[in-house]
Amino acid sequence: MTQTRQTPAASRLFEPARLGGLELSSRLVMAPLTRNRAGADGVPGELMATHYAQRASAGLIIAEGTTPNAVGQTYPHIPGIHTPAQIAGWRRVTDAVRAAGGRMFLQLQHGGRVGHPDTSGHVPLAPSAVRFPEPLQTPGGPREGVTPRVMAEEDVRSTIADFAGAARNAVEAGFDGVEVHSANGHLLHQFLAGNTNLRTDAWGGSVANRIRFPVEVVRAVAEAVGPERVGVRISPGTNVNGVREEDTELLYPALVAALAEVGPAYLHQVHSDPDQPLFAEIRGAWPGTLIANPRLSHEELAADAGLLKGERLLAAGADLVALGRGFLANPDLVERLRTGAPLNALRPEFLMHVQGAEGYNDYPALAPAPAPA
């Protein structure tokens, strides 16, 4: 089933762009999206290589959240980047994407308290002993969250080192760079938020202390692979996975200023809204490339609201626009948006916690245009 759209006017979204030393074919980015299609050992297989190669026409692909170490695993069948087999699996993916003309970063995601011993084999680590408040998917089905182990200074330092090692592994696997996930209630965001960071040492309490761990992770990653290969994802005011921010307006200007001193290639803001003062403040404080990820349903995208929101974000100072679910159902989303072609309807029952090609690699692309007579 497809969803009919109007033919759009010319849009800056389809113009070529630069990201550091990379030439991008358009300003449209495929956002990282968890799909649970890796092996039980976190190794990407041919299923994932096919999926990402199908979507190589995106200006940039940011691959799904991938764990930098075993304890950071969130759900079953989440990919990792900390074993030789995982590196080799991702190399098959990046080879396929590169052969199709694509550019690709890998998101590094540590779940922190968003994890379960039944999945990872480890008690999760977190800034404080605050249990995840919802059931978590495990290989045996949904399970209540467990109280995480509080990260000692040694755990903090070793986790920072694991992020740096994962970044080196990603470059070895053929990625153009990595995105450090400091959003959506995962470990780095847990250090930022007051309800999940109850520490009274140098890693908690004041804003300056709470931003310290994310900044040190980004610094270590930038030193490992070069700042031009590094991006950072943030989600100001996005209270998901049990995280609650009460000082967003103070927290993010301080975080962005500290990250700017490290100098990563881009900042990726979730749920960007050009009408919100914080978006303008972040844009003014951030000297590098800004990727804006609007809050957008598949239905809005099909009705061309996505193009309108994307244009407004570019006008408000964004350099690139990241879309998520539209790329899931449409391997050739950029071409469909550019030409006004109808979009495939999304099948949400196949989004997460299922395996196989159905609802993953079987969305049709547009038929190629006939050759001229």
Solvent accessible surface area in square Angstrom, and as a share of the most:
residue,aa,sasa,rsa
1,M,193,0.86
2,T,75,0.44
3,Q,45,0.20
4,T,122,0.71
5,R,17,0.06
6,Q,141,0.63
7,T,107,0.62
8,P,27,0.17
9,A,87,0.68
10,A,113,0.87
11,S,16,0.11
12,R,98,0.36
13,L,2,0.01
14,F,35,0.15
15,E,71,0.32
16,P,98,0.62
17,A,10,0.08
18,R,134,0.49
19,L,3,0.01
20,G,45,0.43
21,G,62,0.60
22,L,27,0.14
23,E,98,0.44
24,L,3,0.02
25,S,75,0.48
26,S,4,0.02
27,R,42,0.15
28,L,1,0.01
29,V,0,0.00
30,M,4,0.02
31,A,2,0.02
32,P,12,0.08
33,L,37,0.19
34,T,35,0.20
35,R,6,0.02
36,N,1,0.00
37,R,11,0.04
38,A,4,0.03
39,G,29,0.28
40,A,92,0.71
41,D,95,0.49
42,G,6,0.05
43,V,26,0.15
44,P,0,0.00
45,G,27,0.26
46,E,113,0.51
47,L,53,0.27
48,M,0,0.00
49,A,5,0.04
50,T,60,0.35
51,H,2,0.01
52,Y,4,0.01
53,A,27,0.21
54,Q,66,0.29
55,R,0,0.00
56,A,6,0.05
57,S,59,0.38
58,A,3,0.02
59,G,2,0.02
60,L,0,0.00
61,I,0,0.00
62,I,1,0.00
63,A,0,0.00
64,E,2,0.01
65,G,2,0.02
66,T,0,0.00
67,T,4,0.02
68,P,4,0.02
69,N,18,0.09
70,A,42,0.33
71,V,22,0.13
72,G,1,0.01
73,Q,32,0.14
74,T,1,0.00
75,Y,35,0.13
76,P,18,0.11
77,H,47,0.21
78,I,4,0.02
79,P,0,0.00
80,G,1,0.01
81,I,0,0.00
82,H,63,0.28
83,T,45,0.26
84,P,115,0.72
85,A,54,0.42
86,Q,7,0.03
87,I,22,0.11
88,A,51,0.39
89,G,0,0.00
90,W,0,0.00
91,R,94,0.34
92,R,102,0.37
93,V,0,0.00
94,T,2,0.01
95,D,70,0.36
96,A,31,0.24
97,V,2,0.01
98,R,108,0.39
99,A,94,0.73
100,A,58,0.45
101,G,66,0.63
102,G,8,0.08
103,R,83,0.30
104,M,5,0.02
105,F,2,0.01
106,L,0,0.00
107,Q,4,0.02
108,L,0,0.00
109,Q,9,0.04
110,H,1,0.00
111,G,0,0.00
112,G,1,0.01
113,R,7,0.02
114,V,0,0.00
115,G,2,0.02
116,H,14,0.06
117,P,40,0.25
118,D,79,0.41
119,T,21,0.12
120,S,19,0.12
121,G,61,0.59
122,H,83,0.37
123,V,77,0.44
124,P,1,0.01
125,L,13,0.06
126,A,1,0.01
127,P,0,0.00
128,S,9,0.06
129,A,58,0.45
130,V,38,0.22
131,R,107,0.39
132,F,4,0.02
133,P,71,0.45
134,E,85,0.38
135,P,80,0.50
136,L,3,0.02
137,Q,55,0.24
138,T,3,0.02
139,P,94,0.59
140,G,51,0.49
141,G,15,0.14
142,P,90,0.56
143,R,98,0.36
144,E,107,0.48
145,G,7,0.07
146,V,44,0.25
147,T,74,0.43
148,P,4,0.02
149,R,123,0.45
150,V,70,0.40
151,M,0,0.00
152,A,57,0.44
153,E,87,0.39
154,E,138,0.62
155,D,20,0.10
156,V,0,0.00
157,R,110,0.40
158,S,54,0.35
159,T,2,0.01
160,I,15,0.08
161,A,58,0.45
162,D,51,0.26
163,F,0,0.00
164,A,9,0.07
165,G,19,0.18
166,A,2,0.01
167,A,0,0.00
168,R,127,0.46
169,N,33,0.17
170,A,0,0.00
171,V,45,0.26
172,E,107,0.48
173,A,0,0.00
174,G,8,0.08
175,F,4,0.02
176,D,20,0.10
177,G,0,0.00
178,V,0,0.00
179,E,0,0.00
180,V,0,0.00
181,H,7,0.03
182,S,1,0.00
183,A,0,0.00
184,N,33,0.17
185,G,0,0.00
186,H,17,0.07
187,L,0,0.00
188,L,1,0.00
189,H,0,0.00
190,Q,0,0.00
191,F,0,0.00
192,L,0,0.00
193,A,0,0.00
194,G,38,0.36
195,N,34,0.17
196,T,2,0.01
197,N,7,0.03
198,L,113,0.56
199,R,28,0.10
200,T,139,0.81
201,D,63,0.32
202,A,48,0.37
203,W,1,0.01
204,G,2,0.02
205,G,47,0.45
206,S,60,0.39
207,V,32,0.19
208,A,70,0.54
209,N,46,0.23
210,R,20,0.07
211,I,15,0.08
212,R,75,0.27
213,F,0,0.00
214,P,1,0.01
215,V,10,0.06
216,E,44,0.20
217,V,0,0.00
218,V,0,0.00
219,R,92,0.33
220,A,19,0.15
221,V,0,0.00
222,A,6,0.04
223,E,137,0.62
224,A,27,0.21
225,V,21,0.12
226,G,17,0.16
227,P,55,0.34
228,E,98,0.44
229,R,80,0.29
230,V,0,0.00
231,G,0,0.00
232,V,1,0.01
233,R,18,0.06
234,I,0,0.00
235,S,0,0.00
236,P,19,0.12
237,G,40,0.38
238,T,11,0.06
239,N,82,0.42
240,V,59,0.34
241,N,37,0.19
242,G,28,0.27
243,V,2,0.01
244,R,121,0.44
245,E,15,0.07
246,E,140,0.63
247,D,32,0.16
248,T,15,0.09
249,E,126,0.56
250,L,122,0.61
251,L,0,0.00
252,Y,0,0.00
253,P,31,0.19
254,A,35,0.27
255,L,1,0.00
256,V,0,0.00
257,A,53,0.41
258,A,24,0.19
259,L,1,0.01
260,A,26,0.20
261,E,152,0.68
262,V,23,0.13
263,G,37,0.36
264,P,7,0.04
265,A,15,0.11
266,Y,0,0.00
267,L,0,0.00
268,H,0,0.00
269,Q,10,0.04
270,V,9,0.05
271,H,61,0.27
272,S,5,0.03
273,D,51,0.27
274,P,34,0.21
275,D,97,0.50
276,Q,97,0.43
277,P,106,0.67
278,L,28,0.14
279,F,2,0.01
280,A,63,0.49
281,E,87,0.39
282,I,1,0.01
283,R,47,0.17
284,G,70,0.68
285,A,43,0.33
286,W,7,0.02
287,P,108,0.68
288,G,27,0.26
289,T,20,0.12
290,L,0,0.00
291,I,0,0.00
292,A,0,0.00
293,N,15,0.08
294,P,8,0.05
295,R,155,0.57
296,L,37,0.19
297,S,49,0.32
298,H,10,0.04
299,E,110,0.50
300,E,63,0.28
301,L,4,0.02
302,A,6,0.05
303,A,77,0.60
304,D,28,0.14
305,A,28,0.22
306,G,2,0.02
307,L,13,0.07
308,L,115,0.57
309,K,62,0.26
310,G,0,0.00
311,E,50,0.23
312,R,97,0.35
313,L,1,0.00
314,L,7,0.03
315,A,88,0.68
316,A,39,0.30
317,G,26,0.25
318,A,3,0.03
319,D,47,0.24
320,L,1,0.00
321,V,1,0.01
322,A,0,0.00
323,L,7,0.04
324,G,16,0.15
325,R,121,0.44
326,G,3,0.03
327,F,0,0.00
328,L,3,0.02
329,A,0,0.00
330,N,0,0.00
331,P,5,0.03
332,D,22,0.11
333,L,0,0.00
334,V,18,0.10
335,E,67,0.30
336,R,8,0.03
337,L,1,0.00
338,R,122,0.44
339,T,55,0.32
340,G,10,0.09
341,A,17,0.13
342,P,52,0.33
343,L,0,0.00
344,N,7,0.03
345,A,16,0.12
346,L,28,0.14
347,R,72,0.26
348,P,81,0.51
349,E,111,0.50
350,F,39,0.16
351,L,23,0.12
352,M,73,0.33
353,H,69,0.31
354,V,48,0.28
355,Q,95,0.42
356,G,31,0.29
357,A,46,0.36
358,E,100,0.45
359,G,1,0.01
360,Y,0,0.00
361,N,21,0.11
362,D,68,0.35
363,Y,12,0.04
364,P,83,0.52
365,A,61,0.47
366,L,60,0.30
367,A,89,0.69
368,P,124,0.78
369,A,90,0.70
370,P,125,0.78
371,A,90,0.70
372,P,131,0.82
373,A,156,1.21
